[in-house]
Amino acid sequence: MPATRSTLLRRGLAAVAALPLLTLAACGYGSEAKDEPAAQKVAAGAEKIDGLDSVKIGYFGNLTHGTALVGVNKGYFQKALGATKASYQVFNAGPSEIEALNSGSIDIGWIGPSPAINGYTKSAGKNLRIVGGSASGGVKLVVNPAKIKSLKDVKGKRIATPQLGNTQDVALLNWISEQGWKVDAESGKGDVSVIRTDNKVTPDAYKSGSIDGAWVPEPTASKLVAEGAEVLLDESDLWPDKKFVITNIIVSQKFLTEHPKAVEAVLKASVDINKYINANPDEAKAAANAQLKAETGKELPAEILDPAWKSIQFTNDPLAATLNSEAEHAVKAGLLEDPLLDGIYDLAPLNKVLQAAGEPTVDDAGLGVK
């Protein structure tokens, strides 16, 4: 992608309040994690890292943020931080997490590619860095089999995405374009009606018949399948090696500069967590579900949890080339104009951790700090 000056929002989009992932307004989505497990207790005799009293970590209560869920539940972050307290904030939307990072309410966060791109470009590259990967996959196009029997049947139907301009919304718009169909990105009107619907209400919208399908992340996709929908397309099948970034780790540039040892500690925890998840998928799945229950009061039933967890790959690799492609898709859809992504990655701390662990290092696809 050409390294031209970012103008993030297409004409007029800066004033469109309905574009949640391209604005940094709206507080109130975050909440403190409830009932921290015993594993969160600071070990006796532990020492603080970088002299910090605490490191504030943000994430979503989604399975695609499974690294964070397992890490909190099993105490990985607290162990890595020693006597520096690991504190947590749970978010429902990307804009509020970016706002929290900008304000210093969190230091490090797990987040999807679109809000990371939007936050970085809106700040002219001054607020965050992507310092690691976390997950790939876990996104599907699920449909009402009575109304949609093949990919060509999607034309003329009502398909939900979580938010205007979010990662799945951009993916659906790009896929529609590749079919040769036309949709206005802002209104969602065209050969396919793109209906922006919060993941929490999408299953009810499906049951009521107000949507015919949805391009959504897990566990929403599996919730719809439990309601009778069928998987028409797994987004992984559209990407080289069936891998694409769905969750990254971001950090405030100020925090990264001032507290590099703390960042390395969190990254070491993340690497250890991913190793645990991949070696012990059933135990890790149970830990993630237990953390969801601790935060929301509800756990996912097996018929939803099992297929959802299976479709997500947990990885240290940020899959930088696919983030660049996702940005290009947003440009193609008319939601971005040539974003300047140079410097969005700083993978030196992660690669230091990976080398120490005897793991392969990862690449920034030419978008790293110089």
RODO-2510 file (C-alpha; in nm, 4 decimals, decimal comma):
residues 370
     n   res          X          Y          Z
     1     m     0,0000     0,0000     0,0000
     2     p     0,1475     0,3446    -0,0842
     3     a     0,2813     0,5350     0,2149
     4     t     0,0834     0,8533     0,1522
     5     r    -0,0553     1,0900     0,4131
     6     s    -0,3501     0,9313     0,5937
     7     t    -0,6851     1,1013     0,5552
     8     l    -0,8658     0,8151     0,7380
     9     l    -1,2242     0,9116     0,6812
    10     r    -1,3807     0,9460     0,3428
    11     r    -1,5599     1,2753     0,2827
    12     g    -1,8245     1,3386     0,5415
    13     l    -1,7536     1,0236     0,7441
    14     a    -1,6010     1,2215     1,0281
    15     a    -1,9471     1,3529     1,1020
    16     v    -2,1252     1,0220     1,0800
    17     a    -2,1890     0,9044     1,4335
    18     a    -2,3112     0,5709     1,3032
    19     l    -1,9580     0,4653     1,2134
    20     p    -1,8441     0,3392     1,5533
    21     l    -1,5124     0,1895     1,4525
    22     l    -1,4008     0,5066     1,2800
    23     t    -1,4690     0,7297     1,5794
    24     l    -1,3175     0,7395     1,9210
    25     a    -1,6241     0,8677     2,1026
    26     a    -1,8603     0,6914     2,3384
    27     c    -1,7478     0,5869     2,6814
    28     g    -1,9095     0,3293     2,8965
    29     y    -1,8392     0,0123     2,7016
    30     g    -1,5611    -0,0991     2,9316
    31     s    -1,6120    -0,2594     3,2680
    32     e    -1,3852    -0,3929     3,5328
    33     a    -1,3503    -0,7709     3,5291
    34     k    -1,5558    -0,9278     3,8076
    35     d    -1,4465    -1,1677     4,0762
    36     e    -1,0790    -1,2107     3,9940
    37     p    -0,9774    -1,5732     4,0456
    38     a    -0,7316    -1,6794     4,3126
    39     a    -0,4659    -1,7123     4,0409
    40     q    -0,4590    -1,3297     4,0260
    41     k    -0,3008    -1,2951     4,3695
    42     v     0,0517    -1,1518     4,3800
    43     a     0,3047    -1,4173     4,4819
    44     a     0,4854    -1,3647     4,8108
    45     g     0,8313    -1,2159     4,7636
    46     a     0,7635    -1,1018     4,4071
    47     e     0,9157    -0,7745     4,2870
    48     k     0,7636    -0,4949     4,0819
    49     i     0,8547    -0,4578     3,7152
    50     d     0,9799    -0,1156     3,6014
    51     g     0,8714     0,0164     3,9420
    52     l     0,5082    -0,0009     3,8367
    53     d     0,2249    -0,0502     4,0829
    54     s     0,0024    -0,1912     3,8080
    55     v    -0,0298    -0,2703     3,4378
    56     k    -0,3765    -0,2113     3,2965
    57     i    -0,4830    -0,4691     3,0375
    58     g    -0,7898    -0,4486     2,8128
    59     y    -0,9682    -0,7135     2,6085
    60     f    -1,3119    -0,8236     2,4863
    61     g    -1,5208    -1,0991     2,6385
    62     n    -1,5046    -1,2861     2,3056
    63     l    -1,3540    -1,6250     2,2243
    64     t    -1,1352    -1,4579     1,9608
    65     h    -0,9699    -1,2905     2,2631
    66     g    -0,9131    -1,6340     2,4130
    67     t    -0,5463    -1,5650     2,4901
    68     a    -0,6501    -1,2869     2,7268
    69     l    -0,9392    -1,4872     2,8756
    70     v    -0,7179    -1,7847     2,9538
    71     g    -0,4374    -1,5607     3,0763
    72     v    -0,6622    -1,3856     3,3254
    73     n    -0,8263    -1,7067     3,4451
    74     k    -0,4994    -1,8960     3,4880
    75     g    -0,3017    -1,6050     3,6319
    76     y    -0,0384    -1,5923     3,3561
    77     f    -0,0250    -1,2127     3,3432
    78     q     0,0038    -1,1713     3,7187
    79     k     0,2796    -1,4316     3,7358
    80     a     0,4781    -1,2549     3,4617
    81     l     0,4362    -0,9135     3,6250
    82     g     0,5508    -1,0199     3,9710
    83     a     0,4460    -0,7693     4,2374
    84     t     0,3159    -0,5288     3,9743
    85     k    -0,0591    -0,5752     3,9869
    86     a    -0,2290    -0,6913     3,6658
    87     s    -0,5619    -0,5086     3,6394
    88     y    -0,8218    -0,5675     3,3714
    89     q    -1,0918    -0,3873     3,1810
    90     v    -1,3384    -0,5668     2,9540
    91     f    -1,4752    -0,3945     2,6425
    92     n    -1,7623    -0,4549     2,4027
    93     a    -1,6416    -0,2317     2,1192
    94     g    -1,3151    -0,1259     1,9581
    95     p    -1,3634     0,2531     1,9797
    96     s    -1,3933     0,2514     2,3579
    97     e    -1,0795     0,0413     2,3939
    98     i    -0,8852     0,2783     2,1695
    99     e    -1,0187     0,5711     2,3705
   100     a    -0,9110     0,3979     2,6922
   101     l    -0,5621     0,3456     2,5509
   102     n    -0,5415     0,7090     2,4429
   103     s    -0,6510     0,8323     2,7859
   104     g    -0,4200     0,5998     2,9793
   105     s    -0,7065     0,3986     3,1281
   106     i    -0,5367     0,0900     2,9844
   107     d    -0,1756     0,0328     2,8842
   108     i    -0,2010    -0,2797     2,6701
   109     g    -0,4966    -0,4364     2,4919
   110     w    -0,6221    -0,7217     2,2800
   111     i    -0,8144    -0,5795     1,9829
   112     g    -0,9217    -0,6489     1,6247
   113     p    -0,7390    -0,5159     1,3172
   114     s    -0,9901    -0,2524     1,2048
   115     p    -0,9953    -0,0503     1,5289
   116     a    -0,6161    -0,0785     1,5473
   117     i    -0,5837     0,0571     1,1925
   118     n    -0,8394     0,3299     1,2547
   119     g    -0,6910     0,4339     1,5877
   120     y    -0,3403     0,4486     1,4449
   121     t    -0,4321     0,6471     1,1348
   122     k    -0,6649     0,8858     1,3180
   123     s    -0,3787     0,9785     1,5526
   124     a    -0,1377     1,0168     1,2590
   125     g     0,0582     0,7203     1,3892
   126     k     0,1210     0,8615     1,7361
   127     n    -0,0945     0,6638     1,9784
   128     l    -0,0344     0,2902     1,9515
   129     r     0,1838     0,0100     1,8240
   130     i     0,0871    -0,3451     1,7439
   131     v     0,3351    -0,5544     1,9424
   132     g     0,2045    -0,9061     1,8895
   133     g    -0,0470    -1,1416     1,7398
   134     s    -0,3075    -1,3421     1,9233
   135     a    -0,5625    -1,5132     1,6994
   136     s    -0,6573    -1,6015     1,3433
   137     g    -0,9889    -1,7174     1,2020
   138     g    -1,3113    -1,7643     1,3922
   139     v    -1,5264    -1,5736     1,1409
   140     k    -1,8041    -1,7269     0,9302
   141     l    -2,0876    -1,6426     0,6974
   142     v    -2,3859    -1,8288     0,8426
   143     v    -2,7243    -1,8257     0,6712
   144     n    -3,0832    -1,9413     0,6839
   145     p    -3,0708    -2,2619     0,4735
   146     a    -3,4335    -2,2207     0,3719
   147     k    -3,3528    -1,8895     0,2027
   148     i    -2,9878    -1,9265     0,0997
   149     k    -2,8608    -2,2538    -0,0429
   150     s    -2,5520    -2,1325    -0,2309
   151     l    -2,3196    -1,8329    -0,2409
   152     k    -2,5038    -1,6841    -0,5388
   153     d    -2,8245    -1,6851    -0,3321
   154     v    -2,6757    -1,4193    -0,1010
   155     k    -2,7627    -1,1568    -0,3630
   156     g    -3,0814    -0,9799    -0,2644
   157     k    -3,0680    -1,1027     0,0949
   158     r    -3,0207    -0,9284     0,4317
   159     i    -2,6837    -1,0083     0,5895
   160     a    -2,5787    -0,8772     0,9296
   161     t    -2,2362    -0,7571     1,0392
   162     p    -2,1440    -0,6333     1,3905
   163     q    -2,0766    -0,2656     1,3102
   164     l    -2,0335    -0,0307     1,0162
   165     g    -1,6642    -0,0313     0,9301
   166     n    -1,5621    -0,3089     1,1682
   167     t    -1,3403    -0,6012     1,0652
   168     q    -1,6240    -0,8315     0,9596
   169     d    -1,8144    -0,5497     0,7887
   170     v    -1,5127    -0,4693     0,5731
   171     a    -1,4644    -0,8390     0,4933
   172     l    -1,8263    -0,8791     0,3799
   173     l    -1,8157    -0,5622     0,1688
   174     n    -1,4958    -0,6838     0,0030
   175     w    -1,6441    -1,0283    -0,0645
   176     i    -1,9588    -0,8703    -0,2130
   177     s    -1,7421    -0,6589    -0,4427
   178     e    -1,5525    -0,9688    -0,5561
   179     q    -1,8829    -1,1260    -0,6603
   180     g    -1,9385    -0,8313    -0,8933
   181     w    -2,2238    -0,6950    -0,6816
   182     k    -2,2676    -0,3350    -0,5661
   183     v    -2,3394    -0,2059    -0,2151
   184     d    -2,3141     0,1471    -0,0780
   185     a    -2,0759     0,1091     0,2140
   186     e    -2,2330     0,3804     0,4302
   187     s    -2,5994     0,2870     0,3937
   188     g    -2,5507    -0,0862     0,3378
   189     k    -2,8021    -0,0725     0,0512
   190     g    -2,7472    -0,2457    -0,2785
   191     d    -2,7392    -0,5926    -0,4312
   192     v    -2,7053    -0,7235    -0,0756
   193     s    -2,8598    -0,5440     0,2227
   194     v    -2,5862    -0,5167     0,4840
   195     i    -2,7517    -0,4809     0,8243
   196     r    -2,5301    -0,3540     1,1060
   197     t    -2,6440    -0,5368     1,4192
   198     d    -2,4742    -0,5780     1,7565
   199     n    -2,3550    -0,9361     1,8078
   200     k    -2,5618    -0,9580     2,1250
   201     v    -2,8894    -0,9154     1,9359
   202     t    -2,7981    -1,0881     1,6086
   203     p    -2,9345    -1,4287     1,7202
   204     d    -3,2698    -1,2682     1,8050
   205     a    -3,2698    -1,0857     1,4725
   206     y    -3,2112    -1,4171     1,2999
   207     k    -3,4895    -1,5907     1,4936
   208     s    -3,7333    -1,3101     1,4092
   209     g    -3,6503    -1,3345     1,0380
   210     s    -3,5291    -0,9744     1,0122
   211     i    -3,1951    -1,0998     0,8746
   212     d    -3,1232    -1,3907     0,6429
   213     g    -2,7682    -1,4502     0,7612
   214     a    -2,4652    -1,2895     0,9194
   215     w    -2,0898    -1,2482     0,8658
   216     v    -1,9803    -1,2672     1,2283
   217     p    -1,7052    -1,3810     1,4665
   218     e    -1,7298    -1,6593     1,7207
   219     p    -1,9178    -1,7397     1,9300
   220     t    -2,1984    -1,5494     1,7496
   221     a    -2,1631    -1,7690     1,4413
   222     s    -2,2071    -2,0878     1,6438
   223     k    -2,4977    -1,9330     1,8364
   224     l    -2,6753    -1,8828     1,5026
   225     v    -2,5990    -2,2389     1,3986
   226     a    -2,7571    -2,3539     1,7236
   227     e    -3,0680    -2,1629     1,6122
   228     g    -3,0808    -2,3555     1,2834
   229     a    -2,8473    -2,1536     1,0613
   230     e    -2,5800    -2,3224     0,8508
   231     v    -2,2224    -2,2208     0,7738
   232     l    -2,2077    -2,1135     0,4100
   233     l    -1,8508    -1,9816     0,4135
   234     d    -1,5589    -1,9830     0,6569
   235     e    -1,3598    -1,6640     0,6020
   236     s    -1,0372    -1,8584     0,6531
   237     d    -1,0968    -2,0201     0,3137
   238     l    -1,0543    -1,6796     0,1474
   239     w    -0,7008    -1,6216     0,2788
   240     p    -0,3582    -1,7658     0,1895
   241     d    -0,2771    -2,0610     0,4160
   242     k    -0,6254    -2,0071     0,5669
   243     k    -0,4808    -1,7510     0,8074
   244     f    -0,5819    -1,3904     0,8714
   245     v    -0,5531    -1,1665     1,1749
   246     i    -0,8613    -1,1379     1,3926
   247     t    -0,6941    -1,0267     1,7180
   248     n    -0,3734    -0,8315     1,7826
   249     i    -0,1988    -0,6980     2,0923
   250     i    -0,1610    -0,3195     2,1019
   251     v     0,0214    -0,0953     2,3455
   252     s     0,0379     0,2766     2,4083
   253     q     0,3536     0,4169     2,2498
   254     k     0,4186     0,6163     2,5668
   255     f     0,3925     0,3043     2,7819
   256     l     0,6127     0,1053     2,5437
   257     t     0,8838     0,3728     2,5595
   258     e     0,8697     0,4213     2,9357
   259     h     0,8116     0,0610     3,0487
   260     p     0,9638    -0,1840     2,7989
   261     k     1,0219    -0,4528     3,0640
   262     a     0,6537    -0,4528     3,1551
   263     v     0,5580    -0,4884     2,7883
   264     e     0,8000    -0,7794     2,7507
   265     a     0,6495    -0,9420     3,0601
   266     v     0,2982    -0,9262     2,9146
   267     l     0,4243    -1,0573     2,5810
   268     k     0,6051    -1,3429     2,7555
   269     a     0,2797    -1,4282     2,9299
   270     s     0,0975    -1,4203     2,5948
   271     v     0,3508    -1,6542     2,4343
   272     d     0,3233    -1,8920     2,7301
   273     i    -0,0575    -1,8785     2,7155
   274     n    -0,0695    -1,9580     2,3443
   275     k     0,1658    -2,2501     2,4024
   276     y    -0,0644    -2,3770     2,6771
   277     i    -0,3769    -2,3299     2,4622
   278     n    -0,2327    -2,5195     2,1685
   279     a    -0,0987    -2,8021     2,3881
   280     n    -0,4119    -2,8284     2,6032
   281     p    -0,7095    -2,7190     2,3905
   282     d    -0,9805    -2,8721     2,6078
   283     e    -0,8437    -2,7325     2,9345
   284     a    -0,7847    -2,3924     2,7738
   285     k    -1,1357    -2,3889     2,6302
   286     a    -1,2755    -2,4602     2,9752
   287     a    -1,0643    -2,1809     3,1275
   288     a    -1,1851    -1,9299     2,8678
   289     n    -1,5449    -2,0325     2,9311
   290     a    -1,4959    -2,0037     3,3069
   291     q    -1,3642    -1,6503     3,2624
   292     l    -1,6617    -1,5596     3,0449
   293     k    -1,8900    -1,6848     3,3208
   294     a    -1,6991    -1,4833     3,5823
   295     e    -1,7449    -1,1668     3,3762
   296     t    -2,0965    -1,2118     3,2385
   297     g    -2,2592    -1,4611     3,4723
   298     k    -2,3092    -1,7023     3,1834
   299     e    -2,0983    -1,9733     3,0268
   300     l    -2,1368    -2,1005     2,6724
   301     p    -2,3036    -2,4393     2,6247
   302     a    -2,0939    -2,7114     2,4630
   303     e    -2,2879    -2,7024     2,1338
   304     i    -2,1739    -2,3423     2,0893
   305     l    -1,8358    -2,3463     2,2649
   306     d    -1,6895    -2,6532     2,0953
   307     p    -1,7273    -2,5570     1,7264
   308     a    -1,6461    -2,1937     1,8001
   309     w    -1,3194    -2,2736     1,9801
   310     k    -1,2168    -2,5236     1,7134
   311     s    -1,2372    -2,2595     1,4392
   312     i    -0,9934    -2,0187     1,6078
   313     q    -0,6145    -2,0508     1,5748
   314     f    -0,4106    -1,8955     1,8553
   315     t    -0,0808    -1,7590     1,7310
   316     n     0,2008    -1,5234     1,8292
   317     d     0,2307    -1,4100     1,4662
   318     p     0,0424    -1,0837     1,4032
   319     l     0,0008    -1,1905     1,0375
   320     a     0,1001    -0,8393     0,9318
   321     a     0,0535    -0,8963     0,5588
   322     t    -0,3131    -0,9785     0,6164
   323     l    -0,3658    -0,6610     0,8215
   324     n    -0,2279    -0,4669     0,5259
   325     s    -0,4739    -0,6494     0,2992
   326     e    -0,7618    -0,5697     0,5336
   327     a    -0,6691    -0,2022     0,5161
   328     e    -0,6694    -0,2260     0,1362
   329     h    -1,0151    -0,3822     0,1504
   330     a    -1,1374    -0,0866     0,3583
   331     v    -0,9946     0,1530     0,0999
   332     k    -1,1662    -0,0439    -0,1770
   333     a    -1,4966    -0,0252     0,0099
   334     g    -1,4605     0,3521     0,0425
   335     l    -1,4101     0,3607     0,4178
   336     l    -1,0434     0,4656     0,4143
   337     e    -0,8208     0,6699     0,1873
   338     d    -0,4640     0,5405     0,1594
   339     p    -0,3868     0,4972     0,5316
   340     l    -0,0236     0,5431     0,6287
   341     l     0,0527     0,2228     0,8193
   342     d     0,4316     0,2523     0,8269
   343     g     0,5414     0,2084     1,1868
   344     i     0,2199     0,0505     1,3138
   345     y     0,4211    -0,2539     1,4272
   346     d     0,7030    -0,2818     1,6775
   347     l     0,7774    -0,6522     1,7000
   348     a     1,1248    -0,6236     1,8525
   349     p     1,0016    -0,6961     2,2093
   350     l     0,8016    -0,9987     2,0922
   351     n     1,0872    -1,1353     1,8852
   352     k     1,3176    -1,0989     2,1860
   353     v     1,0727    -1,3062     2,3907
   354     l     1,0303    -1,5625     2,1128
   355     q     1,4060    -1,6059     2,0687
   356     a     1,4493    -1,6597     2,4422
   357     a     1,1761    -1,9242     2,4294
   358     g     1,3317    -2,0975     2,1291
   359     e     1,0319    -2,0069     1,9130
   360     p     1,0412    -1,8726     1,5534
   361     t     1,0396    -1,4942     1,5187
   362     v     0,7674    -1,3054     1,3304
   363     d     0,7631    -1,0494     1,0508
   364     d     0,6072    -0,7012     1,0244
   365     a     0,5546    -0,7099     0,6437
   366     g     0,7562    -0,3876     0,6078
   367     l     0,5219    -0,1931     0,8364
   368     g     0,7471    -0,1808     1,1418
   369     v     0,9190     0,1092     1,3110
   370     k     1,2385     0,2134     1,1346
***
